[in-house]
């Protein structure tokens, strides 16, 4: 497979263009700003943009939500204001394939020509020329190339 020949096809973030522009111009700011500390108002704004949010949800300042129309939160969801999302780079080497709905954890290295199958979850480095499957993924067999 030559990735330079890949065509993305149609991508749609899930909302009309005017709704996206409105969100990025004012909605996003109103939810992130510490100047508007009232969680109920932030929840109302998110609901106006299509979020499905349960009762008792607390949205703190500096929360980044890219597509509120795709957001679903259950009842009484809350994260402390100082919550830190710690991420690490993910490295995918040449000739590797990542199947649809597969998940690659932070800090994982997918070595050359490794394959992660449909819906699999990688939490450790994947060896070169090996096919992986499952959650967490396990090596299935060595890859044979002609």
Beta strands, then each sheet from edge to edge (+ up, - down):
strand 1: 52-53
strand 2: 72-73
strand 3: 91-92
strand 4: 97-98
strand 5: 103-104
strand 6: 109-110
strand 7: 115-116
strand 8: 121-122
strand 9: 130-134
strand 10: 137-142
sheet 1: 1+ 2+
sheet 2: 3+ 6+
sheet 3: 4+ 7+ 9+ 10-
sheet 4: 5+ 8+
end
